């Protein structure tokens, strides 16, 4: 996996990884990129400068082992908003011997500000972690920092206040899903992300930081309904390899079937069935990249009794057959 940094000021001076099996040092590919062994992490970690002073970070990866990753920095100043979409992450920032602990889970967000010299992250094995972060230079976007600070939502490392976590709204979740799922060509993707990041900042400040009651979703979703939709997504994430039905998921999550179908699409950007397929394909890709299982084994492990159907779905999803992916990883 490649750790990419578009702006030199964010490039770590070192990246070290420790697992239960062995410690590793990430190799520096060039001035802006580090490479981590595929035996450690599979997925993506991309930093994109969508505008001067505004960096979008997209993380989507799975670790093969429990990992502790440490990056060191030369007094890096950060004003960062983080959104966790799936999984959980624990980490600490270190500055002049002081350690600041953080933790974020699915559907949570956090705003942090300060100078760091070290970041130490704990990554649990075999659990997908998916997040989006926006790093803002104070001089370029001071108005955003002012709005968040004035409402007491900012964790400032210069002050002894606890870090706050916020559950973000369905509108924010929809924008995050659109950013994560963008498949446009690179030149168009940059334009698309530029607009979406500014939309995300505006909606997040309005609905979460300023706590606006307005909801322009097209359907009314109460806080209880949203909690039930989150529970439904968690049920699917843990049971996608088993036969699932709309009625069964709705009953377990204690939500109306119609609201489950409509609300799931609005909140998470995909239908219930599309999410099941997405989880199965992601897990199949991870298993194939290990090179330890046959295509038929993987099809069965992710919930398909007919290998031919699985092969067609996989090719449609990734553009290559599972057999071709398996060959490249043996």
Buried (B, 14 or more C-beta within 10 A) or exposed (E): BEBBBBBEEBBBEEBBBBBEEEEBEBEBEEEBBBBBEEEBBBBBBBBBBBBEBBBBBBBBBBBBBBBBBBBBBEEBEBBBBBBBBBBBBBBBBBBEEEEBEBBBEBBBBBBBBBBBBBBBBBBBEEBBBBBBBBBBBBEEBEEBBEBBBEEEBBBBBEEEEEBEBBBBBBBBBBBBBBBBEEEEEEEEBBEBBBEBBBBBBEBBBBBBBEEEEEBEBEEEBEEEBBBBBBBBBBBBBEBBBEEBEBEEBBEBBEBEBEBBBBBBBBBBBBBBBEBBBBBBBBBBBBBBBBEEBEBBEBBBBBBBEEBEEBBEBBBEBBEEBBEEBBEEEE
